[in-house]
Structure formats: C-alpha cells, structure tokens
Amino acid sequence: MKILSRFVSIGAALLALGCAADEAQAPTTAGSSSNAKGDEAERLVVMAQNFYVGADVDAILAALLGGGDLATVLTEQVQVLQNTDFHRRAGALADILTKDRPHAVGLMEVSTIVINIPALGLNYQIDFLPVLMDTLTARGLPYAVAGQVTNFTVTPSLPVPGTLSLTDKDVMLVDISRATVAGPVTAKKFVYNLGNIAPGVTLKRGFVMAPLLVDEEVYLVATTHLEDDLGPNDLSTLRYAQMSEIVAYADGYGVPRAVIMGDLNDVEGSLMYNVATGGGFADLWTTLRPGTTGYTCCQFSDLSNPRQDMNQRIDFIFARGFEGPPGRAMGMIDRVSYNPSDKFPGPSYPIWLSDHAGLLGTLLMP
C-alpha cells in the first residue's frame, strides 16, 4: 500500500496545522471514444490553465468580515465580473485549443457564481463549465470532461435577504478524437485539507487523474490546484502533503509516463516541489527553458493591465518517463495568454484570458 505508507510519513507534520482529513473516495470512470492517429504521433500535448473566477473574491470576503461596505464592494465586483466577461474568455480558450489541440487540458477555478441580492439590485449568475462546453461544441472541438472535483462551495450569510455563493472546481478535458480514457479516473479530495475556516467557508481541495491512450501509448495525466497560504499562515506543509498524495496515486497506477500539472501555489525548491522531483517528476520549465523566469501570475483582478504584470511562477507541469538520451525530458513548453498580443476585446476594454498565464507542454517519446 504505497499510498498509506506515504501518508504515515507526513501525518505527524500536519498535526500542527489542524488540517481536516477526509476519507478517500472511490475512483470514477469517464466515458471515452476511440483514438485516431494523426501527425502528433509519438508525443503528448497537455495544457494547464487557471481560468480565474473573474473578480476579487478576497475583497468580497473582507467586506463580509467587516473590512468594507458590503453593498459597495459587491456592486463593484459584479461590474468587474461583467468586464471580465466569461463568455468571451471561454471563446479565447477555444481559440487556443483550436490552434494547439492539447490531448488533455487541466482547468482550475472553474466556477459557479450566484449573486442575487434584490435589496442591492444585484442579480448575476453564471456556471463556467456548461458555458465553456457549449462554446467548444459550437466550434466543433471534440473535448469532453474526463473528471472533475469540487474544491469548495462558499455560501456566507448576508446582512440582507439574498444569495451569495461561489463553487470552485478543477476539471480535466480530453480531446476524445485523439485520446481514449484507458482506465479508472480518480477524482477525489485530498486526505489533508484546511476544512472549515469560517461560517459558510470550507476549503477541501482535490485532484483529477486519468490514464490516457494516445497513439497506442498510455500516459497518466493529473491536474490540481493546491491550497494557497491563508493570510499570514504558511501552508507549505499542507501543499507538501497534497503533492505527496498525488505522487502516491500516480505510483499506484503503475504507468511509467506521467504528468502532473496545475496551479500549485508554490515555488521551485519548496517542500511541494521537492516531493514531485523526488518522485521522479521533472519540472518541465527549468528542464526545457533553463535560465528563464517562467512567470505565470498574476494580472490585475479586472484583467485590464495593458502589459503582463507577472512576478511569480506558481503554475507547473511536471513529467516523468519522457527522458531521452541526454537524461532529461524531451519536448517543448511555453506560456499562453502571456503576451500583449494575446489580449482580446472585452465589454469595456481589452482583457486577458485569465489572471494566470497558461502552460502548454509538448512531451516527446524517448
């Protein structure tokens, strides 16, 4: 039992954090279609993109906790949501998928937002996933949901009648015209999580992992959004535990070629990073583009900045089993929605796809 033995080694370190431990959930199996060979034979293309909720959630939470006038903050943030129009951002992602055609796409912050407060004249509702899938279908893009996991649903109490809720998911899409889900899909919450941090606010993140058959080769692909620091609280040990669980599950599948990607809310050399690299996973950015910063975060919350304003590298693609004769992973990696030319018209001004740049990785068979 590799997974249990790994948890034994990290359990003591997490006691000081007071993190909640969940029961493991049974894997689910996604539907799939037959794979069609194409000119991408002998390679796997993956993309990781934090899709971004589209407004400053921290400002809303601060107002709910007495850090500002709630009516003013909510009105301002609904306007931001309208300015960062998700329908247009879904179209921008469809443009990228049309051009680059990754076999698997890991999406974070796939949100459902409900703000219905009649006394304030506010009624804004959107569910990102069906909007995105309708957009892809309209473009003739054959992507399907291989698995998804809900990280949280925030439903704080309000001082006036109404509804305010945010649901956050991680989702893996697969191009079912060129990739087949080749076994059970794991879509589960982490054993170690923050749990309840305030009334109506419970954070329980997870990951999605699926074996994919692409041109007669099986690859294991995982996507996740690890927990961020909470205010002044350093949660690097929690991220270490969460990455440890992903690596343990990847070991359990027994698939030699594997990819872990996502917004990992951590940096090179961290406990989380060392767990991944210690498990045989190479950081594709430092492997394939050494000496470059690789920043992926973050744009302005209203996505209005004319040039990229990034100073952090917290999004990663890790891979193992793709080592060639030089002894390192072979392929390419680049950012998407990073250059000013990647912006597109929004309702009020040009906007970015997200507050994060995405990562597009092409892994070559050794």
Secondary structure, 3 states (H helix, E strand, C coil): CHHHHHHHHHHHHHHHHCCEECCCCCCECCCCCCCCCCCCCCEEEEEEEECCCCCCHHHHHHHHCCCCCHHHHHHHHHHHHHHCCHHHHHHHHHHHHHHHCCCEEEEEEEEEEEEEEHHHCEEEEEEHHHHHHHHHHHCCCCEEEEEEEEEEEECCCCCCCCEEEEEEEEEEEEECCCCEECCCEEEEECCEECEEEECCEEECCEEEEEEEEECCEEEEEEEEECCCCECCECCHHHHHHHHHHHHHHHHHHCCCCEEEEEECCCCCCCHHHHHHHHCCCEEHHHHHCCCCCCCCECCCCCCCCCCCCCCECCEEEEEECCECCCCCECEEEEEECCCHHHCEECCCCEECCCCECEEEEEEECC
